[in-house]
Amino acid sequence: MPASPVAAAVGHAVLDVIEREKLMENAMRVGEYLKQRLTDMSARHPEIGDVRGAGLYIGVELLRRGDGRRRQSAPRLSSTNCAIAGC
């Protein structure tokens, strides 16, 4: 696929900013904090099931309260109702 010199320069500039401002390291640090907080919340809120992911790409399993015998996965949410992307 052909690329223009301008597009290549823009891509290079974006990669320079990501590296210089340590954006990947920041995403990992903030993501680990968010994952830990969500995991802590799951101890108090039975509606929160599994929490997993890497960096800021995090998935949270939402559960509905059943009859107490077992937890059931909540119905699939539409993307407009999700607080965290990936639904």
PyMOL commands that set and color helices and strands:
alter all, ss='L'
color gray80, all
select helices_A, chain A and resi 5-20+23-44+79-81
alter helices_A, ss='H'
color red, helices_A
select strands_A, chain A and resi 48-54+57-64+72-73
alter strands_A, ss='S'
color yellow, strands_A
deselect
rebuild
show_as cartoon
